Amino acid sequence: MADVQKTRRVHEAITAAAEKRLLVGLARRMPAWMNSDHLTALGFIGQLAAGLSYALARGNRNALLAAIVCLVLNWLGDSLDGNLARVRQRQRPKYGFYVDHMVDSFGAVAMMLGLAVSGYMHPWIAIGLLIGFLLLSIQSYLATYTLGEFHLSFWKFGPTELRLLLIAGNLALFFHGPMALHGRFRLFDIGGAIGLVGMTIMVIFFTAQNTHRLYKQEPLPPL
């Protein structure tokens, strides 16, 4: 089984190259007193606050702008913690991997619950997105353990792209109010449904692909 320290990180998202340069530059400018744990906590608080902001947006559309700020804080903490550790050569691969992804899971629950009660997304779509996210995460973690590859993105799409889409949606809803296609389907319902279909396809595809790879690596022994 794979050693976390030797795991190959695969990040091929659209924004990956530019984001990497930005994050390394920010990491080199971080004050000495700040460490990766501080940034992980910042990202977690940002995601919890984003969920709360979506919940509050049901009664006050200004909370959509607050959610944008929270998503930026979540990106900063979640994306910069590992880069700071690598720049300073103070990595704790097993601890960082475990804590970072448990925090992501709890944060995703909070944000999807916020969207579910926001009035901008049907609760069942929000629940479906949460299930899809958790299944895709489980697939990714198992691939890390068995194949030694940790995918931070799938088909050019990663967490940063998701945050950018949410920010764009928030701005559209703030400036134009609740929007519906043919008076029935809300903007976030359409986007959420597309996202759910995409995640379902990804889970099925990568599960089948990795199962095939592992089957070839470990053929049945002769009788």
Stockholm file with secondary structure:
# STOCKHOLM 1.0

chainA/1-223         MADVQKTRRVHEAITAAAEKRLLVGLARRMPAWMNSDHLTALGFIGQLAAGLSYALARGNRNALLAAIVCLVLNWLGDSLDGNLARVRQRQRPKYGFYVDHMVDSFGAVAMMLGLAVSGYMHPWIAIGLLIGFLLLSIQSYLATYTLGEFHLSFWKFGPTELRLLLIAGNLALFFHGPMALHGRFRLFDIGGAIGLVGMTIMVIFFTAQNTHRLYKQEPLPPL
#=GR chainA/1-223 SS CCCGGGCEEECCCTTHHHHHHHHHHHHHTSCTTCCHHHHHHHHHHHHHHHHHHHHHTTTCTTHHHHHHHHHHHHHHHHHHHHHHHHHTTCCCHHHHHHHHHHHHHHHHHHHHHHHHHSSSSCHHHHHHHHHHHHHHHHHHHHHHHHHSEEESCBTTBCHHHHHHHHHHHHHHHHHHCSCEETTTEEHHHHHHHHHHHHHHHHHHHHHHHHHHHHHHHSCCCCC
#=GC SS_cons         CCCGGGCEEECCCTTHHHHHHHHHHHHHTSCTTCCHHHHHHHHHHHHHHHHHHHHHTTTCTTHHHHHHHHHHHHHHHHHHHHHHHHHTTCCCHHHHHHHHHHHHHHHHHHHHHHHHHSSSSCHHHHHHHHHHHHHHHHHHHHHHHHHSEEESCBTTBCHHHHHHHHHHHHHHHHHHCSCEETTTEEHHHHHHHHHHHHHHHHHHHHHHHHHHHHHHHSCCCCC
//
